[in-house]
Amino acid sequence: MKQQYDYLIVGSGLFGAVFAHEATKRGKKCLVIDKRKHAGGNVYCNEIEGINVHAYGAHIFHTNDVEIWNYVNSFVEFNRYTNAPVADYKGELFNLPFNMNTFYQLWKVKTPAEAKEKIKSQIDQLKISEPANLEEQALSLVGKDIYEKLIKEYTEKQWGRPAKELPAFIIKRLPVRFTYDNNYFNDRYQGIPIGGYNKLTEGLLQDIEIRLNVDYFEKRDEWDEIAEYTVFTGHIDKFYNNRFGTLEYRSLRFEHELKDEENFQGNAVVNYTAAEVPYTRIIEHKHFEFGTQPKTVVTREYPEEWTLGKESYYPINDHKNNRIYKEYKVLADAETKVLFGGRLAEYKYYDMHQIIGSALKKVRDHFKDQ
Ligand SMILES: Cc1cc2nc3c(=O)[nH]c(=O)nc-3n(C[C@H](O)[C@H](O)[C@H](O)COP(=O)(O)OP(=O)(O)OC[C@H]3O[C@@H](n4cnc5c(N)ncnc54)[C@H](O)[C@@H]3O)c2cc1C
Protein backbone atom coordinates (compact mmCIF):
# COMPACT_ATOMS: atom_id res chain seq x y z
CA MET A 1 0.00 0.00 0.00
CA LYS A 2 1.29 3.46 -0.90
CA GLN A 3 1.58 6.17 1.73
CA GLN A 4 -1.71 8.05 1.54
CA TYR A 5 -1.41 10.16 4.69
CA ASP A 6 1.22 12.16 6.48
CA TYR A 7 0.08 10.91 9.91
CA LEU A 8 -1.75 7.82 11.09
CA ILE A 9 -3.09 8.54 14.56
CA VAL A 10 -3.91 5.43 16.58
CA GLY A 11 -6.51 6.42 19.16
CA SER A 12 -9.09 9.21 19.11
CA GLY A 13 -8.84 10.13 22.81
CA LEU A 14 -7.79 13.62 23.80
CA PHE A 15 -4.12 13.05 22.97
CA GLY A 16 -4.82 11.69 19.48
CA ALA A 17 -7.56 14.24 18.76
CA VAL A 18 -5.41 17.24 19.79
CA PHE A 19 -2.46 15.95 17.75
CA ALA A 20 -4.67 15.30 14.71
CA HIS A 21 -6.21 18.76 14.98
CA GLU A 22 -2.88 20.54 15.27
CA ALA A 23 -1.23 18.54 12.48
CA THR A 24 -4.18 19.22 10.18
CA LYS A 25 -3.93 22.92 11.03
CA ARG A 26 -0.32 22.72 9.83
CA GLY A 27 -1.44 21.37 6.47
CA LYS A 28 -0.81 17.68 7.16
CA LYS A 29 -3.13 14.91 5.99
CA CYS A 30 -4.22 12.77 8.95
CA LEU A 31 -6.12 9.54 9.41
CA VAL A 32 -7.38 8.69 12.89
CA ILE A 33 -8.28 5.09 13.76
CA ASP A 34 -9.87 3.80 16.96
CA LYS A 35 -10.72 0.29 18.04
CA ARG A 36 -13.83 1.48 19.86
CA LYS A 37 -17.13 2.15 18.15
CA HIS A 38 -16.93 5.84 19.06
CA ALA A 39 -14.36 8.64 19.11
CA GLY A 40 -13.17 10.53 22.21
CA GLY A 41 -11.53 7.76 24.23
CA ASN A 42 -12.38 7.90 27.92
CA VAL A 43 -14.11 11.27 27.79
CA TYR A 44 -16.86 9.88 25.54
CA CYS A 45 -20.46 10.43 26.70
CA ASN A 46 -23.51 8.34 25.84
CA GLU A 47 -26.73 10.28 25.51
CA ILE A 48 -29.65 8.75 27.45
CA GLU A 49 -32.97 10.64 27.83
CA GLY A 50 -31.19 13.88 26.90
CA ILE A 51 -28.55 13.35 29.62
CA ASN A 52 -24.82 13.07 28.78
CA VAL A 53 -23.69 9.95 30.60
CA HIS A 54 -19.92 9.81 31.17
CA ALA A 55 -19.37 6.29 29.84
CA TYR A 56 -15.90 5.71 31.34
CA GLY A 57 -16.25 7.46 34.68
CA ALA A 58 -17.04 11.00 35.79
CA HIS A 59 -14.89 13.62 34.06
CA ILE A 60 -14.54 17.13 35.47
CA PHE A 61 -12.29 19.52 33.62
CA HIS A 62 -10.04 21.73 35.73
CA THR A 63 -6.84 23.65 35.07
CA ASN A 64 -4.73 26.57 36.22
CA ASP A 65 -3.42 27.16 32.73
CA VAL A 66 -5.25 29.94 30.92
CA GLU A 67 -3.92 28.80 27.53
CA ILE A 68 -5.37 25.33 27.97
CA TRP A 69 -8.64 26.77 29.26
CA ASN A 70 -8.90 29.07 26.23
CA TYR A 71 -7.91 26.20 23.95
CA VAL A 72 -10.75 23.90 25.07
CA ASN A 73 -13.22 26.80 25.17
CA SER A 74 -12.36 27.57 21.53
CA PHE A 75 -14.05 24.28 20.58
CA VAL A 76 -16.96 24.34 23.05
CA GLU A 77 -17.98 26.68 25.82
CA PHE A 78 -17.62 25.27 29.33
CA ASN A 79 -20.23 25.72 32.08
CA ARG A 80 -19.58 26.78 35.69
CA TYR A 81 -19.86 23.32 37.26
CA THR A 82 -17.85 23.12 40.49
CA ASN A 83 -16.98 19.73 41.88
CA ALA A 84 -18.15 19.43 45.50
CA PRO A 85 -18.50 15.74 46.30
CA VAL A 86 -20.30 14.41 49.34
CA ALA A 87 -19.16 11.31 51.26
CA ASP A 88 -21.60 8.83 52.80
CA TYR A 89 -20.16 6.80 55.67
CA LYS A 90 -22.71 4.37 57.09
CA GLY A 91 -25.53 6.85 56.43
CA GLU A 92 -23.72 9.92 57.80
CA LEU A 93 -22.91 12.62 55.24
CA PHE A 94 -19.68 14.62 55.05
CA ASN A 95 -18.47 17.32 52.69
CA LEU A 96 -15.31 16.82 50.67
CA PRO A 97 -12.54 17.81 50.32
CA PHE A 98 -11.69 17.86 54.03
CA ASN A 99 -12.66 21.39 55.07
CA MET A 100 -14.36 23.28 57.89
CA ASN A 101 -17.76 21.82 56.91
CA THR A 102 -16.30 18.29 57.26
CA PHE A 103 -14.70 19.14 60.60
CA TYR A 104 -17.98 20.52 61.92
CA GLN A 105 -19.77 17.37 60.78
CA LEU A 106 -17.12 15.18 62.46
CA TRP A 107 -16.53 17.03 65.71
CA LYS A 108 -18.92 20.02 65.86
CA VAL A 109 -15.88 22.33 65.90
CA LYS A 110 -16.62 25.76 64.46
CA THR A 111 -13.29 27.57 64.22
CA PRO A 112 -10.11 26.76 62.28
CA ALA A 113 -8.11 26.86 65.54
CA GLU A 114 -10.33 24.18 67.10
CA ALA A 115 -10.14 22.01 63.98
CA LYS A 116 -6.34 22.33 63.76
CA GLU A 117 -5.99 21.42 67.42
CA LYS A 118 -8.23 18.34 67.01
CA ILE A 119 -6.26 17.07 64.01
CA LYS A 120 -2.90 17.81 65.64
CA SER A 121 -3.77 16.01 68.85
CA GLN A 122 -4.88 12.93 66.90
CA ILE A 123 -1.68 12.94 64.84
CA ASP A 124 0.52 13.45 67.93
CA GLN A 125 -1.09 10.53 69.80
CA LEU A 126 -0.05 8.12 67.05
CA LYS A 127 3.67 8.91 67.18
CA ILE A 128 4.35 7.78 63.60
CA SER A 129 7.76 9.07 62.53
CA GLU A 130 8.35 7.17 59.30
CA PRO A 131 5.13 5.85 57.73
CA ALA A 132 5.72 2.29 56.52
CA ASN A 133 2.51 1.90 54.54
CA LEU A 134 -0.52 3.80 53.27
CA GLU A 135 -2.39 3.46 56.57
CA GLU A 136 0.43 5.01 58.57
CA GLN A 137 0.98 7.66 55.94
CA ALA A 138 -2.69 8.76 56.00
CA LEU A 139 -2.89 8.60 59.80
CA SER A 140 0.20 10.75 60.11
CA LEU A 141 -1.31 13.37 57.81
CA VAL A 142 -4.91 13.67 59.09
CA GLY A 143 -5.29 11.60 62.28
CA LYS A 144 -7.65 8.79 63.24
CA ASP A 145 -11.20 10.09 62.67
CA ILE A 146 -10.80 11.38 59.13
CA TYR A 147 -8.76 8.32 58.23
CA GLU A 148 -11.24 5.80 59.61
CA LYS A 149 -14.43 7.37 58.27
CA LEU A 150 -13.32 8.85 54.99
CA ILE A 151 -10.13 7.19 53.77
CA LYS A 152 -9.46 3.66 55.02
CA GLU A 153 -12.31 1.56 53.68
CA TYR A 154 -12.71 3.67 50.53
CA THR A 155 -9.05 3.22 49.63
CA GLU A 156 -9.20 -0.50 50.41
CA LYS A 157 -12.15 -0.85 48.02
CA GLN A 158 -10.28 1.13 45.37
CA TRP A 159 -7.15 -1.01 45.51
CA GLY A 160 -8.66 -4.32 46.65
CA ARG A 161 -6.07 -4.67 49.42
CA PRO A 162 -5.78 -3.72 53.13
CA ALA A 163 -4.36 -0.21 53.61
CA LYS A 164 -1.55 -1.71 55.68
CA GLU A 165 -0.41 -3.66 52.62
CA LEU A 166 -0.47 -0.66 50.29
CA PRO A 167 2.66 1.43 49.78
CA ALA A 168 2.79 4.83 51.46
CA PHE A 169 3.63 6.61 48.18
CA ILE A 170 0.03 6.23 46.89
CA ILE A 171 -0.94 9.08 49.21
CA LYS A 172 1.56 11.89 48.97
CA ARG A 173 -0.60 14.68 50.33
CA LEU A 174 -4.05 14.87 51.89
CA PRO A 175 -5.12 18.47 51.57
CA VAL A 176 -7.03 19.83 54.56
CA ARG A 177 -8.65 23.21 54.15
CA PHE A 178 -9.46 25.42 57.11
CA THR A 179 -12.19 27.39 55.33
CA TYR A 180 -15.83 26.52 54.68
CA ASP A 181 -15.11 25.71 51.04
CA ASN A 182 -16.42 22.53 49.37
CA ASN A 183 -14.78 23.18 46.00
CA TYR A 184 -12.79 20.01 45.40
CA PHE A 185 -10.21 21.60 43.11
CA ASN A 186 -7.89 24.52 43.81
CA ASP A 187 -7.54 25.33 40.12
CA ARG A 188 -8.57 28.66 38.72
CA TYR A 189 -10.71 27.23 35.91
CA GLN A 190 -13.20 24.38 36.13
CA GLY A 191 -16.29 23.20 34.27
CA ILE A 192 -18.00 20.77 31.91
CA PRO A 193 -18.42 21.37 28.17
CA ILE A 194 -21.92 22.70 27.48
CA GLY A 195 -23.57 19.86 25.57
CA GLY A 196 -21.04 17.31 26.82
CA TYR A 197 -17.50 16.13 26.05
CA ASN A 198 -18.46 14.78 22.63
CA LYS A 199 -18.70 18.41 21.49
CA LEU A 200 -15.03 18.85 22.39
CA THR A 201 -14.06 15.70 20.49
CA GLU A 202 -16.18 16.71 17.49
CA GLY A 203 -14.59 20.16 17.47
CA LEU A 204 -11.08 18.73 17.56
CA LEU A 205 -11.75 16.13 14.89
CA GLN A 206 -13.85 18.27 12.58
CA ASP A 207 -13.07 17.54 8.90
CA ILE A 208 -10.51 14.86 9.85
CA GLU A 209 -10.96 11.34 8.47
CA ILE A 210 -11.67 8.83 11.22
CA ARG A 211 -12.28 5.10 11.04
CA LEU A 212 -13.89 3.41 14.04
CA ASN A 213 -13.96 -0.26 15.10
CA VAL A 214 -10.42 -0.61 13.76
CA ASP A 215 -7.73 -2.21 15.92
CA TYR A 216 -4.25 -1.18 14.78
CA PHE A 217 -2.82 -4.56 15.78
CA GLU A 218 -5.17 -6.53 13.54
CA LYS A 219 -3.56 -5.23 10.33
CA ARG A 220 -0.44 -3.66 11.68
CA ASP A 221 1.65 -4.12 8.51
CA GLU A 222 -0.91 -2.34 6.39
CA TRP A 223 -1.32 0.53 8.83
CA ASP A 224 2.43 0.99 9.11
CA GLU A 225 2.59 1.64 5.38
CA ILE A 226 -0.35 3.99 5.08
CA ALA A 227 1.35 7.10 6.51
CA GLU A 228 4.80 8.56 6.89
CA TYR A 229 4.42 8.93 10.68
CA THR A 230 2.39 7.03 13.24
CA VAL A 231 1.18 8.67 16.43
CA PHE A 232 0.49 5.82 18.82
CA THR A 233 -1.72 6.35 21.89
CA GLY A 234 -2.47 2.69 22.73
CA HIS A 235 -0.72 0.27 25.11
CA ILE A 236 3.06 0.62 24.73
CA ASP A 237 3.73 -2.94 25.94
CA LYS A 238 1.48 -4.36 23.24
CA PHE A 239 3.23 -2.20 20.62
CA TYR A 240 6.42 -4.11 21.44
CA ASN A 241 4.70 -7.51 21.68
CA ASN A 242 4.98 -7.47 25.49
CA ARG A 243 8.63 -8.47 25.17
CA PHE A 244 9.66 -7.01 28.54
CA GLY A 245 6.45 -8.06 30.28
CA THR A 246 2.87 -6.82 30.62
CA LEU A 247 2.16 -3.51 32.33
CA GLU A 248 -0.52 -3.82 35.00
CA TYR A 249 -3.55 -1.63 35.67
CA ARG A 250 -6.47 -1.30 38.05
CA SER A 251 -9.84 -1.59 36.36
CA LEU A 252 -13.38 -0.37 37.05
CA ARG A 253 -16.87 -1.62 36.32
CA PHE A 254 -19.72 0.81 35.77
CA GLU A 255 -23.35 -0.06 36.41
CA HIS A 256 -25.62 2.49 34.75
CA GLU A 257 -29.29 2.82 35.79
CA LEU A 258 -32.04 4.96 34.29
CA LYS A 259 -34.37 6.13 37.05
CA ASP A 260 -37.91 7.35 36.63
CA GLU A 261 -37.42 10.30 38.94
CA GLU A 262 -36.08 13.79 38.45
CA ASN A 263 -33.40 14.02 41.10
CA PHE A 264 -31.96 10.96 42.83
CA GLN A 265 -29.16 12.24 45.10
CA GLY A 266 -29.02 16.03 44.65
CA ASN A 267 -25.34 16.04 43.73
CA ALA A 268 -23.24 14.79 40.81
CA VAL A 269 -20.83 12.79 42.97
CA VAL A 270 -21.50 10.90 46.21
CA ASN A 271 -18.62 8.77 47.52
CA TYR A 272 -19.46 5.70 49.62
CA THR A 273 -16.58 5.40 52.05
CA ALA A 274 -17.70 2.34 54.06
CA ALA A 275 -16.64 -1.22 53.20
CA GLU A 276 -20.22 -2.51 53.55
CA VAL A 277 -21.16 -0.78 50.25
CA PRO A 278 -19.42 -2.56 47.35
CA TYR A 279 -19.14 0.46 45.05
CA THR A 280 -16.99 3.54 45.66
CA ARG A 281 -19.30 6.18 44.29
CA ILE A 282 -22.59 7.01 42.64
CA ILE A 283 -22.53 9.56 39.84
CA GLU A 284 -25.74 11.36 38.86
CA HIS A 285 -24.77 12.69 35.47
CA LYS A 286 -27.42 15.36 34.90
CA HIS A 287 -26.00 17.51 37.70
CA PHE A 288 -22.79 18.07 35.71
CA GLU A 289 -24.87 20.14 33.32
CA PHE A 290 -27.64 21.36 35.66
CA GLY A 291 -30.09 19.10 33.80
CA THR A 292 -33.84 19.45 34.29
CA GLN A 293 -34.93 16.31 32.43
CA PRO A 294 -37.85 14.37 34.00
CA LYS A 295 -35.65 11.24 34.39
CA THR A 296 -32.16 10.70 35.68
CA VAL A 297 -29.24 8.34 35.05
CA VAL A 298 -27.01 7.17 37.88
CA THR A 299 -23.82 5.12 37.68
CA ARG A 300 -22.36 2.96 40.40
CA GLU A 301 -18.58 2.62 40.16
CA TYR A 302 -17.01 -0.68 41.25
CA PRO A 303 -13.21 -1.01 41.37
CA GLU A 304 -12.02 -4.29 39.84
CA GLU A 305 -8.95 -6.40 39.35
CA TRP A 306 -7.53 -5.90 35.89
CA THR A 307 -6.88 -8.79 33.53
CA LEU A 308 -5.94 -8.69 29.85
CA GLY A 309 -8.94 -7.66 27.78
CA LYS A 310 -10.53 -5.48 30.50
CA GLU A 311 -10.39 -1.69 30.24
CA SER A 312 -7.09 -0.38 31.63
CA TYR A 313 -8.01 2.54 33.89
CA TYR A 314 -5.30 3.30 36.43
CA PRO A 315 -1.63 2.37 35.87
CA ILE A 316 -0.01 0.63 38.84
CA ASN A 317 3.11 2.77 39.01
CA ASP A 318 5.01 0.58 41.46
CA HIS A 319 8.70 -0.29 41.08
CA LYS A 320 8.10 -3.45 39.10
CA ASN A 321 5.84 -1.85 36.50
CA ASN A 322 7.86 1.36 36.25
CA ARG A 323 10.97 -0.69 35.55
CA ILE A 324 9.20 -2.55 32.75
CA TYR A 325 7.90 0.73 31.32
CA LYS A 326 11.40 2.21 31.28
CA GLU A 327 12.58 -0.62 29.04
CA TYR A 328 9.80 0.09 26.57
CA LYS A 329 10.54 3.81 26.74
CA VAL A 330 14.12 3.22 25.57
CA LEU A 331 12.78 1.55 22.42
CA ALA A 332 10.12 4.23 21.95
CA ASP A 333 12.66 7.04 22.19
CA ALA A 334 14.74 5.45 19.45
CA GLU A 335 11.85 5.38 16.93
CA THR A 336 12.09 7.96 14.18
CA LYS A 337 8.72 7.50 12.52
CA VAL A 338 6.55 6.70 15.52
CA LEU A 339 5.51 9.22 18.14
CA PHE A 340 4.10 7.96 21.45
CA GLY A 341 1.74 9.87 23.69
CA GLY A 342 -1.24 9.61 26.01
CA ARG A 343 -1.95 7.71 29.20
CA LEU A 344 -1.55 4.20 27.73
CA ALA A 345 1.58 4.84 25.68
CA GLU A 346 3.27 6.70 28.56
CA TYR A 347 1.88 4.41 31.27
CA LYS A 348 0.95 7.39 33.37
CA TYR A 349 -2.18 8.82 34.94
CA TYR A 350 -2.91 12.17 33.34
CA ASP A 351 -5.81 14.53 33.94
CA MET A 352 -7.44 15.95 30.83
CA HIS A 353 -5.73 19.33 31.00
CA GLN A 354 -2.39 17.56 31.38
CA ILE A 355 -2.96 15.28 28.40
CA ILE A 356 -3.91 18.29 26.27
CA GLY A 357 -0.79 20.10 27.48
CA SER A 358 1.37 17.10 26.69
CA ALA A 359 -0.14 16.70 23.20
CA LEU A 360 0.43 20.39 22.45
CA LYS A 361 4.02 20.06 23.63
CA LYS A 362 4.55 16.99 21.45
CA VAL A 363 3.18 18.97 18.49
CA ARG A 364 5.49 21.93 19.20
CA ASP A 365 8.55 19.69 19.55
CA HIS A 366 7.73 17.64 16.49
CA PHE A 367 6.85 20.53 14.20
CA LYS A 368 9.58 22.67 15.78
CA ASP A 369 7.28 25.65 16.21
CA GLN A 370 6.19 27.61 19.27
C1 LIG B 1 -12.25 6.77 35.90
C2 LIG B 1 -11.52 7.98 35.39
C3 LIG B 1 -11.96 9.24 35.74
C4 LIG B 1 -11.28 10.37 35.28
N1 LIG B 1 -11.72 11.60 35.67
C5 LIG B 1 -11.06 12.71 35.27
C6 LIG B 1 -11.48 14.00 35.71
O1 LIG B 1 -12.45 14.14 36.45
N2 LIG B 1 -10.77 15.07 35.27
C7 LIG B 1 -9.69 14.95 34.45
O2 LIG B 1 -9.09 15.97 34.08
N3 LIG B 1 -9.29 13.74 34.01
C8 LIG B 1 -9.93 12.61 34.40
N4 LIG B 1 -9.52 11.38 33.95
C9 LIG B 1 -8.38 11.28 33.01
C10 LIG B 1 -8.78 11.33 31.51
O3 LIG B 1 -9.65 10.26 31.22
C11 LIG B 1 -7.52 11.22 30.65
O4 LIG B 1 -6.67 12.31 30.89
C12 LIG B 1 -7.75 11.18 29.12
O5 LIG B 1 -8.87 10.47 28.77
C13 LIG B 1 -6.55 10.58 28.46
O6 LIG B 1 -6.65 10.65 27.05
P1 LIG B 1 -5.78 9.69 26.14
O7 LIG B 1 -5.96 10.16 24.74
O8 LIG B 1 -4.40 9.58 26.66
O9 LIG B 1 -6.37 8.23 26.36
P2 LIG B 1 -7.77 7.57 26.02
O10 LIG B 1 -8.89 8.50 26.27
O11 LIG B 1 -7.79 6.27 26.71
O12 LIG B 1 -7.68 7.33 24.45
C14 LIG B 1 -6.94 6.29 23.86
C15 LIG B 1 -7.72 5.79 22.65
O13 LIG B 1 -6.90 4.89 21.92
C16 LIG B 1 -7.69 3.84 21.45
N5 LIG B 1 -6.83 2.69 21.20
C17 LIG B 1 -6.04 2.05 22.09
N6 LIG B 1 -5.41 1.02 21.50
C18 LIG B 1 -5.81 1.01 20.21
C19 LIG B 1 -5.52 0.17 19.11
N7 LIG B 1 -4.71 -0.90 19.22
N8 LIG B 1 -6.10 0.44 17.91
C20 LIG B 1 -6.96 1.48 17.78
N9 LIG B 1 -7.27 2.31 18.80
C21 LIG B 1 -6.70 2.07 20.00
C22 LIG B 1 -8.67 3.61 22.60
O14 LIG B 1 -9.83 2.92 22.13
C23 LIG B 1 -8.97 5.03 23.05
O15 LIG B 1 -10.09 5.57 22.38
C24 LIG B 1 -10.15 10.23 34.43
C25 LIG B 1 -9.71 8.95 34.09
C26 LIG B 1 -10.36 7.84 34.58
C27 LIG B 1 -9.83 6.49 34.24
The ligand as an SDF file (V2000), in Angstrom:
LIG
                    3D

 53 58  0  0  0  0  0  0  0  0999 V2000
  -12.2520    6.7730   35.9010 C   0  0  0  0  0  0  0  0  0  0  0  0
  -11.5200    7.9800   35.3900 C   0  0  0  0  0  0  0  0  0  0  0  0
  -11.9610    9.2440   35.7400 C   0  0  0  0  0  0  0  0  0  0  0  0
  -11.2830   10.3710   35.2790 C   0  0  0  0  0  0  0  0  0  0  0  0
  -11.7180   11.5970   35.6700 N   0  0  0  0  0  0  0  0  0  0  0  0
  -11.0600   12.7060   35.2710 C   0  0  0  0  0  0  0  0  0  0  0  0
  -11.4810   13.9950   35.7090 C   0  0  0  0  0  0  0  0  0  0  0  0
  -12.4490   14.1450   36.4520 O   0  0  0  0  0  0  0  0  0  0  0  0
  -10.7670   15.0690   35.2740 N   0  0  0  0  0  0  0  0  0  0  0  0
   -9.6910   14.9500   34.4500 C   0  0  0  0  0  0  0  0  0  0  0  0
   -9.0920   15.9730   34.0810 O   0  0  0  0  0  0  0  0  0  0  0  0
   -9.2850   13.7390   34.0060 N   0  0  0  0  0  0  0  0  0  0  0  0
   -9.9340   12.6120   34.3960 C   0  0  0  0  0  0  0  0  0  0  0  0
   -9.5220   11.3760   33.9530 N   0  0  0  0  0  0  0  0  0  0  0  0
   -8.3760   11.2830   33.0120 C   0  0  0  0  0  0  0  0  0  0  0  0
   -8.7810   11.3310   31.5070 C   0  0  0  0  0  0  0  0  0  0  0  0
   -9.6530   10.2640   31.2250 O   0  0  0  0  0  0  0  0  0  0  0  0
   -7.5200   11.2240   30.6480 C   0  0  0  0  0  0  0  0  0  0  0  0
   -6.6710   12.3140   30.8880 O   0  0  0  0  0  0  0  0  0  0  0  0
   -7.7510   11.1770   29.1210 C   0  0  0  0  0  0  0  0  0  0  0  0
   -8.8750   10.4680   28.7740 O   0  0  0  0  0  0  0  0  0  0  0  0
   -6.5450   10.5790   28.4630 C   0  0  0  0  0  0  0  0  0  0  0  0
   -6.6480   10.6550   27.0550 O   0  0  0  0  0  0  0  0  0  0  0  0
   -5.7760    9.6880   26.1380 P   0  0  0  0  0  0  0  0  0  0  0  0
   -5.9620   10.1580   24.7350 O   0  0  0  0  0  0  0  0  0  0  0  0
   -4.4040    9.5790   26.6580 O   0  0  0  0  0  0  0  0  0  0  0  0
   -6.3700    8.2310   26.3630 O   0  0  0  0  0  0  0  0  0  0  0  0
   -7.7710    7.5690   26.0240 P   0  0  0  0  0  0  0  0  0  0  0  0
   -8.8880    8.5020   26.2710 O   0  0  0  0  0  0  0  0  0  0  0  0
   -7.7890    6.2670   26.7070 O   0  0  0  0  0  0  0  0  0  0  0  0
   -7.6830    7.3340   24.4480 O   0  0  0  0  0  0  0  0  0  0  0  0
   -6.9360    6.2930   23.8640 C   0  0  0  0  0  0  0  0  0  0  0  0
   -7.7160    5.7890   22.6540 C   0  0  0  0  0  0  0  0  0  0  0  0
   -6.8980    4.8890   21.9160 O   0  0  0  0  0  0  0  0  0  0  0  0
   -7.6910    3.8410   21.4530 C   0  0  0  0  0  0  0  0  0  0  0  0
   -6.8310    2.6860   21.1990 N   0  0  0  0  0  0  0  0  0  0  0  0
   -6.0420    2.0460   22.0930 C   0  0  0  0  0  0  0  0  0  0  0  0
   -5.4100    1.0160   21.5010 N   0  0  0  0  0  0  0  0  0  0  0  0
   -5.8060    1.0080   20.2130 C   0  0  0  0  0  0  0  0  0  0  0  0
   -5.5180    0.1680   19.1050 C   0  0  0  0  0  0  0  0  0  0  0  0
   -4.7070   -0.8960   19.2210 N   0  0  0  0  0  0  0  0  0  0  0  0
   -6.1000    0.4370   17.9120 N   0  0  0  0  0  0  0  0  0  0  0  0
   -6.9550    1.4800   17.7840 C   0  0  0  0  0  0  0  0  0  0  0  0
   -7.2730    2.3090   18.8050 N   0  0  0  0  0  0  0  0  0  0  0  0
   -6.7020    2.0700   20.0020 C   0  0  0  0  0  0  0  0  0  0  0  0
   -8.6740    3.6100   22.5960 C   0  0  0  0  0  0  0  0  0  0  0  0
   -9.8340    2.9180   22.1350 O   0  0  0  0  0  0  0  0  0  0  0  0
   -8.9670    5.0310   23.0470 C   0  0  0  0  0  0  0  0  0  0  0  0
  -10.0930    5.5670   22.3770 O   0  0  0  0  0  0  0  0  0  0  0  0
  -10.1500   10.2340   34.4340 C   0  0  0  0  0  0  0  0  0  0  0  0
   -9.7070    8.9540   34.0870 C   0  0  0  0  0  0  0  0  0  0  0  0
  -10.3650    7.8390   34.5800 C   0  0  0  0  0  0  0  0  0  0  0  0
   -9.8280    6.4920   34.2440 C   0  0  0  0  0  0  0  0  0  0  0  0
  1  2  1  0
  2  3  1  0
  2 52  2  0
  3  4  2  0
  4  5  1  0
  4 50  1  0
  5  6  2  0
  6  7  1  0
  6 13  1  0
  7  8  2  0
  7  9  1  0
  9 10  1  0
 10 11  2  0
 10 12  1  0
 12 13  2  0
 13 14  1  0
 14 15  1  0
 14 50  1  0
 15 16  1  0
 16 17  1  0
 16 18  1  0
 18 19  1  0
 18 20  1  0
 20 21  1  0
 20 22  1  0
 22 23  1  0
 23 24  1  0
 24 25  2  0
 24 26  1  0
 24 27  1  0
 27 28  1  0
 28 29  2  0
 28 30  1  0
 28 31  1  0
 31 32  1  0
 32 33  1  0
 33 34  1  0
 33 48  1  0
 34 35  1  0
 35 36  1  0
 35 46  1  0
 36 37  1  0
 36 45  1  0
 37 38  2  0
 38 39  1  0
 39 40  1  0
 39 45  2  0
 40 41  1  0
 40 42  2  0
 42 43  1  0
 43 44  2  0
 44 45  1  0
 46 47  1  0
 46 48  1  0
 48 49  1  0
 50 51  2  0
 51 52  1  0
 52 53  1  0
M  END
$$$$
